């Protein structure tokens, strides 16, 4: 599948210039001198260079002044749109995002005019119904299994790994994460586990192969379902694992354990209560659930949920990363489930993303051979680099939540 064959390919509008460009440059010249924790060196198309802040240098090479017009007309979206258009480069993209993220909170307080400009377009935050959910998932996960094989590890796990040290392989760290989920669920041969959003089957293989559980995995990605079913068959676990291409809202059944790894971010804020109502309906009395999710810190959640988001627009349509309070509130409104335990694992996501990005760059020739163009490559480079910086700075979190109901006596047993 090539980029041009993907459904609903998103192309940004052409930038407009004139007074808006001058406004954007003026605002940036007023705010950037306040940078802390590093120096941003901006090299302009005419060869001139401007320095902002103090400390270690990060260089940004502006190839086209369209960047400034995009910032004026598109706000935060414009920075990413300009990068994918090839209008600027950085000598270290992760370091640039790290510098910007470390200054973002203070800039919001000091420069409300800049905040208003960057957030000028509100997030649409549409409801993800069954049709829209399938379309959104197809946009990202049906890019093709061959693409994801190029940068994921052998487990084909597309979520935060848990490292004991950086000398470990990514496969070892991912297996540790999967086993953590199984241990938190107290999984055993007598269990039937439902996984909502089973990906390419990595958790199902561990849960059935190492813990002896029966597993039903749900996905609405045709590409994922096809490969997950093949992996289950190859592992000789077809008698214990069933991969079903079905939306969790339509699924029927009763399970002693339920797991979902970094799926809830994809459904959008309006569907959080629906998710927990479904989990409550599907989980048997005395059951446990383990939900792994990316989280936005509480103090930024309201701004984030209202503001335009480049990743939602160009990488994961329909997504919205929750805060822990937002999930807890949605859970209380729609179910009897409650949070029993929370473990923060986000420290490992920066390393995970860094390794994905290295592998992606090492295999760029193979990415292009699959039919993906330069705009796609730059889009994914921006996405992986930004997310790596966000987790390394703790601007984003990742946590495993253990859920139960009141009066669950099984929790008192060893």
Steps between C-alpha positions, in 0.01 A plus 500: 500500500644841411440830674282617212277195540422564865141609572435864584862609464537831681670781308555832669377818329753730332630780721395861459747786541531876539397660827443166670860396436625826652273445800636149557862619479426788738339271758787251482760776534326621814469160664805294401755714690339362818611142422657311790696172521668547163572718198297489182703610197270579208667516160279697257475445122712810430789356705449718806491326839316598816578367849246466780563386857815372670656160542551204264423583138235351276502616138190548289553560128210687341492418129190703419328794662176311444567367849406836651188533288390154608554587866287812455215326318513148646637546851655187651394295200719720282828390660445137405345582164801712412740220601323240288510746208881517534504868600727458803747255652667455837841356576337305786122483475454334840719762669300779331169360626650445844601868516157617381312269738707609800405859425139446394333525841679822594429647156127437549509706818728777375365542147123453482504666156721222364280236663192652338674503161621140523162371621291706261332195346295293746517120498194351330480208746243303299333189635667180382205287389548152357556621142732787595699279739567245225602773257734660753665171591539410134677833439782408740513126567413383151801679355632147463659238722820522296547862607461429872732198476779737393523682832325291767676217684435129450196505731329756272400704805404863427489646851725604788765248602629457855880501525713393795801656327576644157726204414191284457357428160165651415353149478607424858348825626175442313466148637552638852211743441271226371582278797430791735148520359449126550635513856277793591203305368606195706458309178493121499373191315150544640457846347341618180647842418352752261745742340343814353733619227723193465736643240711231334439256783803545724312501833273213388806287420655563842173459692420167333853368445653587839200528733270239348197730465232494236510828306259685274660795327301776331622732226329704230813505282481244221878505457561439870242221518655319205853503643390429860307192386803377304730551801261312729487208258879497461539486880267200520253690720192502279318284756548768767496831309226642282563825311174671404462798266227677696436826684496463878163679515337223299671209675310263726641268764615467859867491599688451825773742390514795262800682356547796270839647414509858368171465317281737701688805366372418150128522576463870588380668818129451435545124489680461835173427687396255227829313537463453876133405470602230251784381723261479795249304290762256369688440826371216719436550875830485685688584181795734452591735217837650410493810282828645376462855376695809403402792723513878483591664833194644673608865486519492118204277419234767454720708266606190307148364450379832357800589284585374149739206496735412215525130589121465509476675164774315311595178684222371729167648384235499770744459787503692826741416781319496835605620841471264793222715648308495171511120494401471865207736445381315188531169684290624793228636269454186295605196704563347843868465416760681709877543492668254736862568406704733277858443387682767301709345222545804275873531575555220249307659215770748402744211454235294317423781256867580453567142393201499265624821339855367457366184337268704278793713378725198450238349269392809307588337168265212584229745613520675165508167316159428655369810320517765773609846386713772660199672657406176676859451621517854638158463663611190686837651588324798657252274683762263645741781597232712667364207698849396611565852631157516668562183698860580586387835645192344672273726295320172434459205735421133461341284769356156563169520688355200680120523519257307715157540659413555865482186719732300275609232746752347259733794566553374852634166377867441428 
